[in-house]
Amino acid sequence: MYEAELRSAILRILARWERLPESDVLRRLTPVQLAHLREELFEALAAEGLIELRLVGDERVLTITARGRQAVEGGGPL
């Protein structure tokens, strides 16, 4: 499992739902994807401007950005 596949999976999930709590994103990943997921991946996606991370209550909420949506729709490498 490559990090690019995980990035793509997370962005596709968010492109469909727009905004989800982190736990909901994790539930939508396959067991193999979950086994390879590093916590830093969400921070990396946020640092690249592909998603926004916001703490709501006691859980992070992930929101896809316009740049993240373009990456998904463009079909290029994420």
mmCIF file of the N, C-alpha and C atoms, coordinates in Angstrom:
data_MODEL
# 
_entry.id   MODEL 
# 
loop_
_atom_site.group_PDB 
_atom_site.id 
_atom_site.type_symbol 
_atom_site.label_atom_id 
_atom_site.label_alt_id 
_atom_site.label_comp_id 
_atom_site.label_asym_id 
_atom_site.label_entity_id 
_atom_site.label_seq_id 
_atom_site.pdbx_PDB_ins_code 
_atom_site.Cartn_x 
_atom_site.Cartn_y 
_atom_site.Cartn_z 
_atom_site.occupancy 
_atom_site.B_iso_or_equiv 
_atom_site.pdbx_formal_charge 
_atom_site.auth_seq_id 
_atom_site.auth_comp_id 
_atom_site.auth_asym_id 
_atom_site.auth_atom_id 
_atom_site.pdbx_PDB_model_num 
ATOM 1   N N  . MET A 1 1  ? 0.861   -1.173 0.000   1.00 0.00 ? 1  MET A N  1 
ATOM 2   C CA . MET A 1 1  ? 0.000   0.000  0.000   1.00 0.00 ? 1  MET A CA 1 
ATOM 3   C C  . MET A 1 1  ? 0.899   1.225  0.000   1.00 0.00 ? 1  MET A C  1 
ATOM 4   N N  . TYR A 1 2  ? 0.728   2.065  -0.947  1.00 0.00 ? 2  TYR A N  1 
ATOM 5   C CA . TYR A 1 2  ? 1.518   3.278  -1.055  1.00 0.00 ? 2  TYR A CA 1 
ATOM 6   C C  . TYR A 1 2  ? 0.761   4.448  -0.448  1.00 0.00 ? 2  TYR A C  1 
ATOM 7   N N  . GLU A 1 3  ? 1.525   5.418  0.046   1.00 0.00 ? 3  GLU A N  1 
ATOM 8   C CA . GLU A 1 3  ? 0.909   6.595  0.641   1.00 0.00 ? 3  GLU A CA 1 
ATOM 9   C C  . GLU A 1 3  ? 0.018   7.313  -0.373  1.00 0.00 ? 3  GLU A C  1 
ATOM 10  N N  . ALA A 1 4  ? 0.412   7.309  -1.640  1.00 0.00 ? 4  ALA A N  1 
ATOM 11  C CA . ALA A 1 4  ? -0.391  7.963  -2.675  1.00 0.00 ? 4  ALA A CA 1 
ATOM 12  C C  . ALA A 1 4  ? -1.793  7.358  -2.751  1.00 0.00 ? 4  ALA A C  1 
ATOM 13  N N  . GLU A 1 5  ? -1.894  6.046  -2.563  1.00 0.00 ? 5  GLU A N  1 
ATOM 14  C CA . GLU A 1 5  ? -3.202  5.394  -2.589  1.00 0.00 ? 5  GLU A CA 1 
ATOM 15  C C  . GLU A 1 5  ? -4.056  5.839  -1.403  1.00 0.00 ? 5  GLU A C  1 
ATOM 16  N N  . LEU A 1 6  ? -3.434  5.967  -0.243  1.00 0.00 ? 6  LEU A N  1 
ATOM 17  C CA . LEU A 1 6  ? -4.163  6.432  0.938   1.00 0.00 ? 6  LEU A CA 1 
ATOM 18  C C  . LEU A 1 6  ? -4.619  7.873  0.762   1.00 0.00 ? 6  LEU A C  1 
ATOM 19  N N  . ARG A 1 7  ? -3.715  8.704  0.258   1.00 0.00 ? 7  ARG A N  1 
ATOM 20  C CA . ARG A 1 7  ? -4.064  10.115 0.019   1.00 0.00 ? 7  ARG A CA 1 
ATOM 21  C C  . ARG A 1 7  ? -5.264  10.203 -0.918  1.00 0.00 ? 7  ARG A C  1 
ATOM 22  N N  . SER A 1 8  ? -5.201  9.432  -1.984  1.00 0.00 ? 8  SER A N  1 
ATOM 23  C CA . SER A 1 8  ? -6.277  9.422  -2.965  1.00 0.00 ? 8  SER A CA 1 
ATOM 24  C C  . SER A 1 8  ? -7.587  8.945  -2.339  1.00 0.00 ? 8  SER A C  1 
ATOM 25  N N  . ALA A 1 9  ? -7.518  7.887  -1.552  1.00 0.00 ? 9  ALA A N  1 
ATOM 26  C CA . ALA A 1 9  ? -8.729  7.349  -0.913  1.00 0.00 ? 9  ALA A CA 1 
ATOM 27  C C  . ALA A 1 9  ? -9.352  8.383  0.029   1.00 0.00 ? 9  ALA A C  1 
ATOM 28  N N  . ILE A 1 10 ? -8.532  9.029  0.827   1.00 0.00 ? 10 ILE A N  1 
ATOM 29  C CA . ILE A 1 10 ? -9.039  10.036 1.771   1.00 0.00 ? 10 ILE A CA 1 
ATOM 30  C C  . ILE A 1 10 ? -9.660  11.201 1.021   1.00 0.00 ? 10 ILE A C  1 
ATOM 31  N N  . LEU A 1 11 ? -8.989  11.676 -0.015  1.00 0.00 ? 11 LEU A N  1 
ATOM 32  C CA . LEU A 1 11 ? -9.531  12.802 -0.778  1.00 0.00 ? 11 LEU A CA 1 
ATOM 33  C C  . LEU A 1 11 ? -10.814 12.433 -1.514  1.00 0.00 ? 11 LEU A C  1 
ATOM 34  N N  . ARG A 1 12 ? -10.889 11.207 -2.032  1.00 0.00 ? 12 ARG A N  1 
ATOM 35  C CA . ARG A 1 12 ? -12.132 10.779 -2.702  1.00 0.00 ? 12 ARG A CA 1 
ATOM 36  C C  . ARG A 1 12 ? -13.291 10.701 -1.713  1.00 0.00 ? 12 ARG A C  1 
ATOM 37  N N  . ILE A 1 13 ? -13.021 10.208 -0.522  1.00 0.00 ? 13 ILE A N  1 
ATOM 38  C CA . ILE A 1 13 ? -14.059 10.160 0.517   1.00 0.00 ? 13 ILE A CA 1 
ATOM 39  C C  . ILE A 1 13 ? -14.548 11.570 0.820   1.00 0.00 ? 13 ILE A C  1 
ATOM 40  N N  . LEU A 1 14 ? -13.619 12.478 1.015   1.00 0.00 ? 14 LEU A N  1 
ATOM 41  C CA . LEU A 1 14 ? -14.009 13.851 1.348   1.00 0.00 ? 14 LEU A CA 1 
ATOM 42  C C  . LEU A 1 14 ? -14.654 14.567 0.171   1.00 0.00 ? 14 LEU A C  1 
ATOM 43  N N  . ALA A 1 15 ? -14.261 14.234 -1.047  1.00 0.00 ? 15 ALA A N  1 
ATOM 44  C CA . ALA A 1 15 ? -14.893 14.845 -2.214  1.00 0.00 ? 15 ALA A CA 1 
ATOM 45  C C  . ALA A 1 15 ? -16.376 14.470 -2.269  1.00 0.00 ? 15 ALA A C  1 
ATOM 46  N N  . ARG A 1 16 ? -16.673 13.261 -1.835  1.00 0.00 ? 16 ARG A N  1 
ATOM 47  C CA . ARG A 1 16 ? -18.077 12.824 -1.837  1.00 0.00 ? 16 ARG A CA 1 
ATOM 48  C C  . ARG A 1 16 ? -18.874 13.469 -0.709  1.00 0.00 ? 16 ARG A C  1 
ATOM 49  N N  . TRP A 1 17 ? -18.271 13.544 0.489   1.00 0.00 ? 17 TRP A N  1 
ATOM 50  C CA . TRP A 1 17 ? -19.005 13.982 1.671   1.00 0.00 ? 17 TRP A CA 1 
ATOM 51  C C  . TRP A 1 17 ? -18.718 15.427 2.081   1.00 0.00 ? 17 TRP A C  1 
ATOM 52  N N  . GLU A 1 18 ? -17.679 16.025 1.497   1.00 0.00 ? 18 GLU A N  1 
ATOM 53  C CA . GLU A 1 18 ? -17.281 17.411 1.776   1.00 0.00 ? 18 GLU A CA 1 
ATOM 54  C C  . GLU A 1 18 ? -16.597 17.590 3.131   1.00 0.00 ? 18 GLU A C  1 
ATOM 55  N N  . ARG A 1 19 ? -17.249 17.163 4.200   1.00 0.00 ? 19 ARG A N  1 
ATOM 56  C CA . ARG A 1 19 ? -16.708 17.347 5.555   1.00 0.00 ? 19 ARG A CA 1 
ATOM 57  C C  . ARG A 1 19 ? -17.151 16.168 6.408   1.00 0.00 ? 19 ARG A C  1 
ATOM 58  N N  . LEU A 1 20 ? -16.170 15.579 7.104   1.00 0.00 ? 20 LEU A N  1 
ATOM 59  C CA . LEU A 1 20 ? -16.474 14.438 7.971   1.00 0.00 ? 20 LEU A CA 1 
ATOM 60  C C  . LEU A 1 20 ? -15.572 14.464 9.203   1.00 0.00 ? 20 LEU A C  1 
ATOM 61  N N  . PRO A 1 21 ? -16.088 13.973 10.328  1.00 0.00 ? 21 PRO A N  1 
ATOM 62  C CA . PRO A 1 21 ? -15.203 13.749 11.473  1.00 0.00 ? 21 PRO A CA 1 
ATOM 63  C C  . PRO A 1 21 ? -14.156 12.698 11.100  1.00 0.00 ? 21 PRO A C  1 
ATOM 64  N N  . GLU A 1 22 ? -12.995 12.779 11.715  1.00 0.00 ? 22 GLU A N  1 
ATOM 65  C CA . GLU A 1 22 ? -11.919 11.843 11.423  1.00 0.00 ? 22 GLU A CA 1 
ATOM 66  C C  . GLU A 1 22 ? -12.365 10.392 11.598  1.00 0.00 ? 22 GLU A C  1 
ATOM 67  N N  . SER A 1 23 ? -13.155 10.117 12.619  1.00 0.00 ? 23 SER A N  1 
ATOM 68  C CA . SER A 1 23 ? -13.608 8.741  12.849  1.00 0.00 ? 23 SER A CA 1 
ATOM 69  C C  . SER A 1 23 ? -14.451 8.223  11.688  1.00 0.00 ? 23 SER A C  1 
ATOM 70  N N  . ASP A 1 24 ? -15.242 9.082  11.063  1.00 0.00 ? 24 ASP A N  1 
ATOM 71  C CA . ASP A 1 24 ? -16.044 8.657  9.913   1.00 0.00 ? 24 ASP A CA 1 
ATOM 72  C C  . ASP A 1 24 ? -15.171 8.386  8.696   1.00 0.00 ? 24 ASP A C  1 
ATOM 73  N N  . VAL A 1 25 ? -14.141 9.187  8.508   1.00 0.00 ? 25 VAL A N  1 
ATOM 74  C CA . VAL A 1 25 ? -13.205 8.939  7.406   1.00 0.00 ? 25 VAL A CA 1 
ATOM 75  C C  . VAL A 1 25 ? -12.531 7.591  7.619   1.00 0.00 ? 25 VAL A C  1 
ATOM 76  N N  . LEU A 1 26 ? -12.083 7.329  8.836   1.00 0.00 ? 26 LEU A N  1 
ATOM 77  C CA . LEU A 1 26 ? -11.406 6.063  9.140   1.00 0.00 ? 26 LEU A CA 1 
ATOM 78  C C  . LEU A 1 26 ? -12.320 4.874  8.906   1.00 0.00 ? 26 LEU A C  1 
ATOM 79  N N  . ARG A 1 27 ? -13.600 5.001  9.226   1.00 0.00 ? 27 ARG A N  1 
ATOM 80  C CA . ARG A 1 27 ? -14.549 3.903  9.016   1.00 0.00 ? 27 ARG A CA 1 
ATOM 81  C C  . ARG A 1 27 ? -14.746 3.579  7.538   1.00 0.00 ? 27 ARG A C  1 
ATOM 82  N N  . ARG A 1 28 ? -14.476 4.535  6.680   1.00 0.00 ? 28 ARG A N  1 
ATOM 83  C CA . ARG A 1 28 ? -14.675 4.339  5.246   1.00 0.00 ? 28 ARG A CA 1 
ATOM 84  C C  . ARG A 1 28 ? -13.434 3.778  4.547   1.00 0.00 ? 28 ARG A C  1 
ATOM 85  N N  . LEU A 1 29 ? -12.334 3.652  5.268   1.00 0.00 ? 29 LEU A N  1 
ATOM 86  C CA . LEU A 1 29 ? -11.127 3.059  4.708   1.00 0.00 ? 29 LEU A CA 1 
ATOM 87  C C  . LEU A 1 29 ? -11.176 1.540  4.884   1.00 0.00 ? 29 LEU A C  1 
ATOM 88  N N  . THR A 1 30 ? -10.495 0.835  4.010   1.00 0.00 ? 30 THR A N  1 
ATOM 89  C CA . THR A 1 30 ? -10.440 -0.620 4.118   1.00 0.00 ? 30 THR A CA 1 
ATOM 90  C C  . THR A 1 30 ? -9.491  -1.005 5.256   1.00 0.00 ? 30 THR A C  1 
ATOM 91  N N  . PRO A 1 31 ? -9.588  -2.235 5.752   1.00 0.00 ? 31 PRO A N  1 
ATOM 92  C CA . PRO A 1 31 ? -8.657  -2.684 6.797   1.00 0.00 ? 31 PRO A CA 1 
ATOM 93  C C  . PRO A 1 31 ? -7.188  -2.563 6.380   1.00 0.00 ? 31 PRO A C  1 
ATOM 94  N N  . VAL A 1 32 ? -6.891  -2.852 5.132   1.00 0.00 ? 32 VAL A N  1 
ATOM 95  C CA . VAL A 1 32 ? -5.509  -2.734 4.649   1.00 0.00 ? 32 VAL A CA 1 
ATOM 96  C C  . VAL A 1 32 ? -5.070  -1.273 4.671   1.00 0.00 ? 32 VAL A C  1 
ATOM 97  N N  . GLN A 1 33 ? -5.938  -0.381 4.230   1.00 0.00 ? 33 GLN A N  1 
ATOM 98  C CA . GLN A 1 33 ? -5.603  1.045  4.262   1.00 0.00 ? 33 GLN A CA 1 
ATOM 99  C C  . GLN A 1 33 ? -5.376  1.509  5.692   1.00 0.00 ? 33 GLN A C  1 
ATOM 100 N N  . LEU A 1 34 ? -6.239  1.091  6.600   1.00 0.00 ? 34 LEU A N  1 
ATOM 101 C CA . LEU A 1 34 ? -6.086  1.482  8.007   1.00 0.00 ? 34 LEU A CA 1 
ATOM 102 C C  . LEU A 1 34 ? -4.771  0.992  8.589   1.00 0.00 ? 34 LEU A C  1 
ATOM 103 N N  . ALA A 1 35 ? -4.353  -0.199 8.205   1.00 0.00 ? 35 ALA A N  1 
ATOM 104 C CA . ALA A 1 35 ? -3.112  -0.762 8.733   1.00 0.00 ? 35 ALA A CA 1 
ATOM 105 C C  . ALA A 1 35 ? -1.885  0.045  8.301   1.00 0.00 ? 35 ALA A C  1 
ATOM 106 N N  . HIS A 1 36 ? -1.982  0.719  7.168   1.00 0.00 ? 36 HIS A N  1 
ATOM 107 C CA . HIS A 1 36 ? -0.855  1.485  6.646   1.00 0.00 ? 36 HIS A CA 1 
ATOM 108 C C  . HIS A 1 36 ? -0.962  2.989  6.909   1.00 0.00 ? 36 HIS A C  1 
ATOM 109 N N  . LEU A 1 37 ? -2.038  3.413  7.504   1.00 0.00 ? 37 LEU A N  1 
ATOM 110 C CA . LEU A 1 37 ? -2.255  4.841  7.736   1.00 0.00 ? 37 LEU A CA 1 
ATOM 111 C C  . LEU A 1 37 ? -1.351  5.356  8.851   1.00 0.00 ? 37 LEU A C  1 
ATOM 112 N N  . ARG A 1 38 ? -0.668  6.431  8.565   1.00 0.00 ? 38 ARG A N  1 
ATOM 113 C CA . ARG A 1 38 ? 0.121   7.123  9.577   1.00 0.00 ? 38 ARG A CA 1 
ATOM 114 C C  . ARG A 1 38 ? -0.644  8.386  9.964   1.00 0.00 ? 38 ARG A C  1 
ATOM 115 N N  . GLU A 1 39 ? -0.659  8.700  11.235  1.00 0.00 ? 39 GLU A N  1 
ATOM 116 C CA . GLU A 1 39 ? -1.385  9.870  11.733  1.00 0.00 ? 39 GLU A CA 1 
ATOM 117 C C  . GLU A 1 39 ? -0.933  11.152 11.034  1.00 0.00 ? 39 GLU A C  1 
ATOM 118 N N  . GLU A 1 40 ? 0.342   11.208 10.676  1.00 0.00 ? 40 GLU A N  1 
ATOM 119 C CA . GLU A 1 40 ? 0.891   12.411 10.054  1.00 0.00 ? 40 GLU A CA 1 
ATOM 120 C C  . GLU A 1 40 ? 0.318   12.687 8.665   1.00 0.00 ? 40 GLU A C  1 
ATOM 121 N N  . LEU A 1 41 ? -0.331  11.694 8.064   1.00 0.00 ? 41 LEU A N  1 
ATOM 122 C CA . LEU A 1 41 ? -0.855  11.889 6.713   1.00 0.00 ? 41 LEU A CA 1 
ATOM 123 C C  . LEU A 1 41 ? -1.895  12.997 6.676   1.00 0.00 ? 41 LEU A C  1 
ATOM 124 N N  . PHE A 1 42 ? -2.753  13.071 7.681   1.00 0.00 ? 42 PHE A N  1 
ATOM 125 C CA . PHE A 1 42 ? -3.766  14.136 7.704   1.00 0.00 ? 42 PHE A CA 1 
ATOM 126 C C  . PHE A 1 42 ? -3.104  15.507 7.793   1.00 0.00 ? 42 PHE A C  1 
ATOM 127 N N  . GLU A 1 43 ? -2.064  15.623 8.623   1.00 0.00 ? 43 GLU A N  1 
ATOM 128 C CA . GLU A 1 43 ? -1.352  16.882 8.741   1.00 0.00 ? 43 GLU A CA 1 
ATOM 129 C C  . GLU A 1 43 ? -0.658  17.249 7.434   1.00 0.00 ? 43 GLU A C  1 
ATOM 130 N N  . ALA A 1 44 ? -0.112  16.248 6.740   1.00 0.00 ? 44 ALA A N  1 
ATOM 131 C CA . ALA A 1 44 ? 0.554   16.497 5.462   1.00 0.00 ? 44 ALA A CA 1 
ATOM 132 C C  . ALA A 1 44 ? -0.446  17.001 4.419   1.00 0.00 ? 44 ALA A C  1 
ATOM 133 N N  . LEU A 1 45 ? -1.626  16.391 4.369   1.00 0.00 ? 45 LEU A N  1 
ATOM 134 C CA . LEU A 1 45 ? -2.660  16.846 3.432   1.00 0.00 ? 45 LEU A CA 1 
ATOM 135 C C  . LEU A 1 45 ? -3.087  18.274 3.751   1.00 0.00 ? 45 LEU A C  1 
ATOM 136 N N  . ALA A 1 46 ? -3.173  18.590 5.027   1.00 0.00 ? 46 ALA A N  1 
ATOM 137 C CA . ALA A 1 46 ? -3.540  19.950 5.430   1.00 0.00 ? 46 ALA A CA 1 
ATOM 138 C C  . ALA A 1 46 ? -2.426  20.936 5.077   1.00 0.00 ? 46 ALA A C  1 
ATOM 139 N N  . ALA A 1 47 ? -1.177  20.561 5.306   1.00 0.00 ? 47 ALA A N  1 
ATOM 140 C CA . ALA A 1 47 ? -0.046  21.433 4.991   1.00 0.00 ? 47 ALA A CA 1 
ATOM 141 C C  . ALA A 1 47 ? 0.033   21.726 3.496   1.00 0.00 ? 47 ALA A C  1 
ATOM 142 N N  . GLU A 1 48 ? -0.409  20.786 2.679   1.00 0.00 ? 48 GLU A N  1 
ATOM 143 C CA . GLU A 1 48 ? -0.408  20.971 1.229   1.00 0.00 ? 48 GLU A CA 1 
ATOM 144 C C  . GLU A 1 48 ? -1.644  21.719 0.743   1.00 0.00 ? 48 GLU A C  1 
ATOM 145 N N  . GLY A 1 49 ? -2.552  22.037 1.649   1.00 0.00 ? 49 GLY A N  1 
ATOM 146 C CA . GLY A 1 49 ? -3.744  22.786 1.276   1.00 0.00 ? 49 GLY A CA 1 
ATOM 147 C C  . GLY A 1 49 ? -4.824  21.950 0.624   1.00 0.00 ? 49 GLY A C  1 
ATOM 148 N N  . LEU A 1 50 ? -4.755  20.629 0.779   1.00 0.00 ? 50 LEU A N  1 
ATOM 149 C CA . LEU A 1 50 ? -5.753  19.752 0.168   1.00 0.00 ? 50 LEU A CA 1 
ATOM 150 C C  . LEU A 1 50 ? -6.963  19.530 1.067   1.00 0.00 ? 50 LEU A C  1 
ATOM 151 N N  . ILE A 1 51 ? -6.736  19.613 2.380   1.00 0.00 ? 51 ILE A N  1 
ATOM 152 C CA . ILE A 1 51 ? -7.829  19.515 3.343   1.00 0.00 ? 51 ILE A CA 1 
ATOM 153 C C  . ILE A 1 51 ? -7.617  20.552 4.439   1.00 0.00 ? 51 ILE A C  1 
ATOM 154 N N  . GLU A 1 52 ? -8.663  20.798 5.190   1.00 0.00 ? 52 GLU A N  1 
ATOM 155 C CA . GLU A 1 52 ? -8.573  21.608 6.395   1.00 0.00 ? 52 GLU A CA 1 
ATOM 156 C C  . GLU A 1 52 ? -8.872  20.703 7.579   1.00 0.00 ? 52 GLU A C  1 
ATOM 157 N N  . LEU A 1 53 ? -8.134  20.900 8.655   1.00 0.00 ? 53 LEU A N  1 
ATOM 158 C CA . LEU A 1 53 ? -8.368  20.171 9.899   1.00 0.00 ? 53 LEU A CA 1 
ATOM 159 C C  . LEU A 1 53 ? -8.864  21.160 10.932  1.00 0.00 ? 53 LEU A C  1 
ATOM 160 N N  . ARG A 1 54 ? -9.933  20.800 11.605  1.00 0.00 ? 54 ARG A N  1 
ATOM 161 C CA . ARG A 1 54 ? -10.473 21.667 12.647  1.00 0.00 ? 54 ARG A CA 1 
ATOM 162 C C  . ARG A 1 54 ? -10.928 20.792 13.811  1.00 0.00 ? 54 ARG A C  1 
ATOM 163 N N  . LEU A 1 55 ? -10.584 21.206 15.006  1.00 0.00 ? 55 LEU A N  1 
ATOM 164 C CA . LEU A 1 55 ? -11.022 20.480 16.190  1.00 0.00 ? 55 LEU A CA 1 
ATOM 165 C C  . LEU A 1 55 ? -12.420 20.958 16.564  1.00 0.00 ? 55 LEU A C  1 
ATOM 166 N N  . VAL A 1 56 ? -13.356 20.031 16.594  1.00 0.00 ? 56 VAL A N  1 
ATOM 167 C CA . VAL A 1 56 ? -14.732 20.328 16.986  1.00 0.00 ? 56 VAL A CA 1 
ATOM 168 C C  . VAL A 1 56 ? -15.056 19.414 18.161  1.00 0.00 ? 56 VAL A C  1 
ATOM 169 N N  . GLY A 1 57 ? -15.233 20.000 19.318  1.00 0.00 ? 57 GLY A N  1 
ATOM 170 C CA . GLY A 1 57 ? -15.413 19.185 20.518  1.00 0.00 ? 57 GLY A CA 1 
ATOM 171 C C  . GLY A 1 57 ? -14.125 18.431 20.783  1.00 0.00 ? 57 GLY A C  1 
ATOM 172 N N  . ASP A 1 58 ? -14.209 17.127 20.821  1.00 0.00 ? 58 ASP A N  1 
ATOM 173 C CA . ASP A 1 58 ? -13.023 16.324 21.087  1.00 0.00 ? 58 ASP A CA 1 
ATOM 174 C C  . ASP A 1 58 ? -12.539 15.550 19.865  1.00 0.00 ? 58 ASP A C  1 
ATOM 175 N N  . GLU A 1 59 ? -13.019 15.922 18.677  1.00 0.00 ? 59 GLU A N  1 
ATOM 176 C CA . GLU A 1 59 ? -12.630 15.192 17.471  1.00 0.00 ? 59 GLU A CA 1 
ATOM 177 C C  . GLU A 1 59 ? -12.281 16.160 16.349  1.00 0.00 ? 59 GLU A C  1 
ATOM 178 N N  . ARG A 1 60 ? -11.302 15.735 15.546  1.00 0.00 ? 60 ARG A N  1 
ATOM 179 C CA . ARG A 1 60 ? -10.947 16.537 14.373  1.00 0.00 ? 60 ARG A CA 1 
ATOM 180 C C  . ARG A 1 60 ? -11.960 16.307 13.260  1.00 0.00 ? 60 ARG A C  1 
ATOM 181 N N  . VAL A 1 61 ? -12.252 17.390 12.558  1.00 0.00 ? 61 VAL A N  1 
ATOM 182 C CA . VAL A 1 61 ? -13.138 17.327 11.400  1.00 0.00 ? 61 VAL A CA 1 
ATOM 183 C C  . VAL A 1 61 ? -12.296 17.674 10.183  1.00 0.00 ? 61 VAL A C  1 
ATOM 184 N N  . LEU A 1 62 ? -12.402 16.846 9.143   1.00 0.00 ? 62 LEU A N  1 
ATOM 185 C CA . LEU A 1 62 ? -11.652 17.041 7.916   1.00 0.00 ? 62 LEU A CA 1 
ATOM 186 C C  . LEU A 1 62 ? -12.584 17.597 6.858   1.00 0.00 ? 62 LEU A C  1 
ATOM 187 N N  . THR A 1 63 ? -12.143 18.638 6.182   1.00 0.00 ? 63 THR A N  1 
ATOM 188 C CA . THR A 1 63 ? -12.921 19.268 5.124   1.00 0.00 ? 63 THR A CA 1 
ATOM 189 C C  . THR A 1 63 ? -12.047 19.368 3.889   1.00 0.00 ? 63 THR A C  1 
ATOM 190 N N  . ILE A 1 64 ? -12.560 18.957 2.749   1.00 0.00 ? 64 ILE A N  1 
ATOM 191 C CA . ILE A 1 64 ? -11.785 19.073 1.518   1.00 0.00 ? 64 ILE A CA 1 
ATOM 192 C C  . ILE A 1 64 ? -11.775 20.534 1.078   1.00 0.00 ? 64 ILE A C  1 
ATOM 193 N N  . THR A 1 65 ? -10.656 20.978 0.551   1.00 0.00 ? 65 THR A N  1 
ATOM 194 C CA . THR A 1 65 ? -10.535 22.342 0.045   1.00 0.00 ? 65 THR A CA 1 
ATOM 195 C C  . THR A 1 65 ? -10.776 22.336 -1.463  1.00 0.00 ? 65 THR A C  1 
ATOM 196 N N  . ALA A 1 66 ? -10.861 23.522 -2.043  1.00 0.00 ? 66 ALA A N  1 
ATOM 197 C CA . ALA A 1 66 ? -11.004 23.622 -3.496  1.00 0.00 ? 66 ALA A CA 1 
ATOM 198 C C  . ALA A 1 66 ? -9.808  22.980 -4.190  1.00 0.00 ? 66 ALA A C  1 
ATOM 199 N N  . ARG A 1 67 ? -8.633  23.163 -3.623  1.00 0.00 ? 67 ARG A N  1 
ATOM 200 C CA . ARG A 1 67 ? -7.429  22.556 -4.194  1.00 0.00 ? 67 ARG A CA 1 
ATOM 201 C C  . ARG A 1 67 ? -7.501  21.026 -4.105  1.00 0.00 ? 67 ARG A C  1 
ATOM 202 N N  . GLY A 1 68 ? -8.001  20.503 -2.997  1.00 0.00 ? 68 GLY A N  1 
ATOM 203 C CA . GLY A 1 68 ? -8.170  19.061 -2.851  1.00 0.00 ? 68 GLY A CA 1 
ATOM 204 C C  . GLY A 1 68 ? -9.166  18.508 -3.841  1.00 0.00 ? 68 GLY A C  1 
ATOM 205 N N  . ARG A 1 69 ? -10.250 19.236 -4.048  1.00 0.00 ? 69 ARG A N  1 
ATOM 206 C CA . ARG A 1 69 ? -11.268 18.808 -5.009  1.00 0.00 ? 69 ARG A CA 1 
ATOM 207 C C  . ARG A 1 69 ? -10.690 18.800 -6.425  1.00 0.00 ? 69 ARG A C  1 
ATOM 208 N N  . GLN A 1 70 ? -9.890  19.811 -6.742  1.00 0.00 ? 70 GLN A N  1 
ATOM 209 C CA . GLN A 1 70 ? -9.247  19.858 -8.060  1.00 0.00 ? 70 GLN A CA 1 
ATOM 210 C C  . GLN A 1 70 ? -8.329  18.658 -8.251  1.00 0.00 ? 70 GLN A C  1 
ATOM 211 N N  . ALA A 1 71 ? -7.604  18.293 -7.215  1.00 0.00 ? 71 ALA A N  1 
ATOM 212 C CA . ALA A 1 71 ? -6.699  17.139 -7.298  1.00 0.00 ? 71 ALA A CA 1 
ATOM 213 C C  . ALA A 1 71 ? -7.481  15.862 -7.592  1.00 0.00 ? 71 ALA A C  1 
ATOM 214 N N  . VAL A 1 72 ? -8.633  15.704 -6.961  1.00 0.00 ? 72 VAL A N  1 
ATOM 215 C CA . VAL A 1 72 ? -9.467  14.511 -7.190  1.00 0.00 ? 72 VAL A CA 1 
ATOM 216 C C  . VAL A 1 72 ? -10.038 14.532 -8.605  1.00 0.00 ? 72 VAL A C  1 
ATOM 217 N N  . GLU A 1 73 ? -10.578 15.659 -9.005  1.00 0.00 ? 73 GLU A N  1 
ATOM 218 C CA . GLU A 1 73 ? -11.235 15.749 -10.308 1.00 0.00 ? 73 GLU A CA 1 
ATOM 219 C C  . GLU A 1 73 ? -10.243 15.727 -11.453 1.00 0.00 ? 73 GLU A C  1 
ATOM 220 N N  . GLY A 1 74 ? -9.017  16.212 -11.184 1.00 0.00 ? 74 GLY A N  1 
ATOM 221 C CA . GLY A 1 74 ? -7.997  16.227 -12.232 1.00 0.00 ? 74 GLY A CA 1 
ATOM 222 C C  . GLY A 1 74 ? -7.456  14.855 -12.541 1.00 0.00 ? 74 GLY A C  1 
ATOM 223 N N  . GLY A 1 75 ? -7.581  13.946 -11.591 1.00 0.00 ? 75 GLY A N  1 
ATOM 224 C CA . GLY A 1 75 ? -7.144  12.580 -11.816 1.00 0.00 ? 75 GLY A CA 1 
ATOM 225 C C  . GLY A 1 75 ? -5.629  12.400 -11.821 1.00 0.00 ? 75 GLY A C  1 
ATOM 226 N N  . GLY A 1 76 ? -4.896  13.447 -11.554 1.00 0.00 ? 76 GLY A N  1 
ATOM 227 C CA . GLY A 1 76 ? -3.444  13.348 -11.536 1.00 0.00 ? 76 GLY A CA 1 
ATOM 228 C C  . GLY A 1 76 ? -2.950  12.791 -10.221 1.00 0.00 ? 76 GLY A C  1 
ATOM 229 N N  . PRO A 1 77 ? -1.645  12.742 -10.082 1.00 0.00 ? 77 PRO A N  1 
ATOM 230 C CA . PRO A 1 77 ? -1.083  12.250 -8.819  1.00 0.00 ? 77 PRO A CA 1 
ATOM 231 C C  . PRO A 1 77 ? -1.449  13.160 -7.673  1.00 0.00 ? 77 PRO A C  1 
ATOM 232 N N  . LEU A 1 78 ? -1.714  12.546 -6.524  1.00 0.00 ? 78 LEU A N  1 
ATOM 233 C CA . LEU A 1 78 ? -2.105  13.323 -5.362  1.00 0.00 ? 78 LEU A CA 1 
ATOM 234 C C  . LEU A 1 78 ? -0.926  13.395 -4.454  1.00 0.00 ? 78 LEU A C  1 
# 
